[in-house]
Amino acid sequence: MWPGWKTSRTRWHLLWATLASLVLPWLLGEFIKTFHQPGLDDRAERNQMLIDFIVVGSMLFALTMVLTYAIGCWIKAVMHGPRRDGDLFPAGQGRPSHDD
């Protein structure tokens, strides 16, 4: 396939972005749900369910952004193509002669 599109750096970016997309919204949602408990909130179950929906939506949006990043990396690699080294430029050609 295209050897340059899945470099080590790109894989680490994708891995960390995927983990952050899943873990951070979940942790934030769990933290916010601690403020909506029976006795503290009249509609605790409803608000906790609403928070769950928002967390799932955030996760899906973040994973979509990670997928977009991966597609962008793939497109960039395809546009660059494989590395090709040309012939060395001869030392004497292409330079103006000095008129000293």
Contacts in CASP RR format, 6 or more apart in sequence:
PFRMAT RR
TARGET T0000
AUTHOR 0000-0000-0000
METHOD contacts of the structure
MODEL  1
MWPGWKTSRTRWHLLWATLASLVLPWLLGEFIKTFHQPGLDDRAERNQML
IDFIVVGSMLFALTMVLTYAIGCWIKAVMHGPRRDGDLFPAGQGRPSHDD
2 74 0 8 1.000
2 77 0 8 1.000
2 78 0 8 1.000
2 81 0 8 1.000
2 82 0 8 1.000
3 82 0 8 1.000
4 77 0 8 1.000
4 80 0 8 1.000
5 73 0 8 1.000
5 74 0 8 1.000
5 76 0 8 1.000
5 77 0 8 1.000
5 78 0 8 1.000
10 73 0 8 1.000
13 69 0 8 1.000
14 66 0 8 1.000
14 69 0 8 1.000
14 70 0 8 1.000
14 73 0 8 1.000
17 62 0 8 1.000
17 65 0 8 1.000
17 66 0 8 1.000
17 69 0 8 1.000
18 63 0 8 1.000
18 66 0 8 1.000
20 62 0 8 1.000
21 59 0 8 1.000
21 62 0 8 1.000
21 63 0 8 1.000
21 65 0 8 1.000
21 66 0 8 1.000
22 59 0 8 1.000
22 62 0 8 1.000
22 63 0 8 1.000
24 62 0 8 1.000
25 55 0 8 1.000
25 57 0 8 1.000
25 58 0 8 1.000
25 59 0 8 1.000
25 62 0 8 1.000
26 55 0 8 1.000
26 59 0 8 1.000
28 55 0 8 1.000
29 51 0 8 1.000
29 52 0 8 1.000
29 54 0 8 1.000
29 55 0 8 1.000
32 51 0 8 1.000
33 48 0 8 1.000
33 51 0 8 1.000
35 41 0 8 1.000
36 44 0 8 1.000
36 47 0 8 1.000
36 48 0 8 1.000
36 51 0 8 1.000
37 44 0 8 1.000
38 44 0 8 1.000
38 45 0 8 1.000
41 47 0 8 1.000
END
